[in-house]
C-alpha cells in the first residue's frame, strides 16, 4: 500500500472510531505501521487496545501450593485459566460479576493480605520465566539482581522460583517506590532479599561480575499498558521514545557488566517501539560479547510473538494481555570481569554467643521454630536482631544497602519482642503458640482492633494468629486478651473473607 492510500485508510478508520482518535495518537499508529504492525493487524490491534485487561494473579508458592490456593479462592465464585508461561499464574474471572453486590476486589481478599497470591499482569510474569528455570539452577545459593525492582511483582516471583535460596538484590531509584517494594516483599514472605536505592547506572563498577542472574525490566514508554491506562498512547511522541532508549542502552550495559561469566540476563519492557526494544538489545550485542538466548521453546505458543532474533515482541492481541518485550542473553564462560575492591560498609555486628543462644532458645521453646535451620546469618544493630541471606556479607561490602533480610526481633533485658516480618516470612516453621481466629475476629484484627479469646491453652506472651489455616500476624496475649500487633500501615477497613 502506498503512502497516500495508507493515510486514506487511516483517516477512514479514524472517522469510524471516535474513541480511537481520543485515546491513541495518530503519530503512534503511523510509527507502529512503519516498524512493527502489519497492515492486516491494525483492526485487531485497535480492538485489543480498547478491551478491558483481563485480571490475573500469581500464586505465591513461598506460602502455599497452587492447588491449595485455588481451592481457597473458588469459594468467592472465581474461575481460573492457566497462563501458558507461568505455572503459578492464572487469569481470573468472577462468575458472579453481573451481580454488583458480588463484585470481587482481589486486593481486599484475606488470601491477598496473607501473601498467598500476588495481583500481577500476565505478561509481567514472562521476564522471570525467561530468566530462571528452577530445575536448572546449579548453585544452592544463586545470586540474583533485579535492577529496577519496584513494585516487586517480578522480585517476589523470582524469590519463589529460587525458593528463598541465595540472595536477591532488589534495586529501585525512587524512595517512595522502595517503601512499596519492601511492603510487598514482607507480605509475600521473601527472606532472601537485600534492597538498594540507586540510579542503576551507578552500580556497574561496584557489582561487576557478582550475579548468576540479572533482570532489567527497564523504565519505558509503557505503550503496551494502554488497556489499563487509556492515556498511555494519547500524547505519544517519538522524541520521548528516543530519550528513554538512551537510558535503556546505558542500563543494559550495566546489567550485563554485573553478570558472572556464564550468567544470564533478561531485558524487558512493557512498550512496543523497536527503539526501546530490539535496538537496545542489538546495542548490547554490538558492544559486548553477549550471546542471544532464543526464546522459541520458553512456552507453548511462544512462536506467535517471536522475532527473527529470537526475542518475544508481544502485542496486546497476541495473548489477550498487555504488550511486552522480552530478550534473553548469556555471558560466555570465557568473558573477563573486573571486581571492585570491597570496603566494610555495614552498621551490623555479629551476635555474641550468649545473646544468640538466648534468641534461639526463645523461638524454639515458644514457637517450635529452630532458627539454626533457616540458613540465614544472624546479626545485631543496637537492640535489633536481623537475619540476612547467604551472600549478604559480600554484597554489603560492595554497595550501601537500604534494607536487607528481615528484622527478626528487638531484644530487651527481660523480653524478646518479635516483628510482623518474622511471622510473614516463617509461616511454615511456626509449630506452636498459634491460634485460629474466627471470621469476625479476623476482620477485627485487620481493622487494628484488640481481640478477646475466652478459652485457650496458650502461654501468655506472643502468639501467632491464623485464619483459614494460614498465619496473618501476631499479638501479645495476656490472660484472655490479645493486643493487636499488626503494623498501622497495614490496617484495612475493607476486607473480603
Secondary structure, DSSP 8 states (H G I E B T S, - for coil): --HHHHHHHHHHHHHH-HHHHHHS-HHHHHHHHHHT--GGGHHHHHHHHTS---EEEEE-TTTS-HHHHHHHHGGGTEEEEEETTEEEEEEEEETTTTSGGG---GGGBHHHHTTSEEE--GGGGHHHHHH--GGG---TT-EEEETT-TT-HHHHHHHHHTTT-SEEEEE-S-HHHHHHHHHHHHHTT--SEEEE-S-GGGSTTTTTT-EEEEEEE-----GGGTTT-TTTTTT--HHHHHHHHHHHHHHHHHHHHTEEEEEEEEEEES---GGGTHHHHHHHHHHS--EEE--TTSSTTGGGGB-TTS-EEE-TTTTTS--EEEEEEE--TT------------S-EE--HHHHHHHHHHHHHHH---GGGG--EEEEETTEEEEE-TTHHHHHTTS--SEESEEEEEEETTEEEE-HHHHHH-GGG--SSEEE--HHHHHHHHTT--EE-SS----SEEEEEEETTEEEEEEEEETTEEEE---GGG--S--B-
